[in-house]
Amino acid sequence: MSTAILFLRSLPHLRPSLPLTNLTSSFYRLLSTAATTQSPPPNSHFAAIDYLIQSCGLPSDKAIQASKWIQHLKSPDKPDAVLRFMRQIGLNEPEIRTSVSREPRILVSHVEKNWRPNVVKLQEIGLSIEDISGIISRSPELFLFNIVPKIDFWMRALGSFENMSVLLKKAPAILCYNLEKVIVPNLSVLQNQCGLSVCQIVQLIKSSNRLIGLRPEAMKVMVKRAEELGFSCSSQMFVYALITVVSVNKNTLNSRVHYLKTMGFSQEEVTYMISNAPNVLQKTKELLGPKLEFLMKEAGCGKIDVVRNPVLLSLSLKKRLIPRNLVRKLLKSKEFPVENLSFTTFAMPSDEKFVKKFVLPYEHAIPGLGQAYANACAGNIEVIK
């Protein structure tokens, strides 16, 4: 006989009028309901999705995706500590939201083991809180680990706080790569085999941090491909050749070389163009074609002008070439002495120098010239009479 039945029979004044079997069934259902109410499922007291929405500002879809990284927690203590530290060092809510969205695991990283020493070290090498906030937003995965040893290594390799600061602002992902298996052998190739200086390596990483993170075997392949394009390691353009070959696969490079030949350039001319502006090969046929047509038909350039100044093919057609040609045509229409100036004279200067030389001196004679040039740079071509 069950304990519940014996207990009820021992209390005559509490005996129910209902049949004992019915009462026993009701009693067990009550006990079962109470047990269910008092024993919630594991972690129900920490709602991961709600936390990510309310505390981190994530939209619901991002919160659902990110929740798997924190749903094992029994309390919000750890993510609270991380968020509190991020706010203490000056990150605003959009920066926090971006960081968590990109790398939700930072919410379960260690403040004292990782965040604090990392931030202190970054401040030691001269980065401001704004700089550090930018690094956290762009590469939050760095704060899953203690990156102090990697910063110390790069400091020794680059030799100055300035070089280190420049690289971290531009390419913080360099701190993600394995030192012994990736960085050390790749730096050895660049310095010992290719003879690149520290400044060239900084320039290379700024332009393409992907290169320094390649497997060492792949790095050697990239060096060989740059040499096959006709660049020696001693060439000042070798760095740009490396940037090009790591950005574009071999078949695509070959097809772009062939395309330039179909546009009327000889092998020697293509080789010369590439040797002076290897990034031309980073441009698709869809970009190269309209530029070549514009330069030769609208801007009055001969083929030899393009060969001698291949950087023209790297300049924006809509934001630079067309607006500069507009100014040139306006000056010619007003009979200013620019007839003997080639289009490259207009296209090559920086915007500041161009405005100073070809816009400001003539605004009194051509009212609205400056505004017309600014509008053209924005994509709006105006006709000035």
Order of alpha helices (4+ residues) and beta strands (2+ residues): alpha-alpha-alpha-alpha-alpha-alpha-alpha-alpha-alpha-alpha-alpha-alpha-alpha-alpha-alpha-alpha-alpha-alpha-alpha-alpha-alpha-alpha-alpha
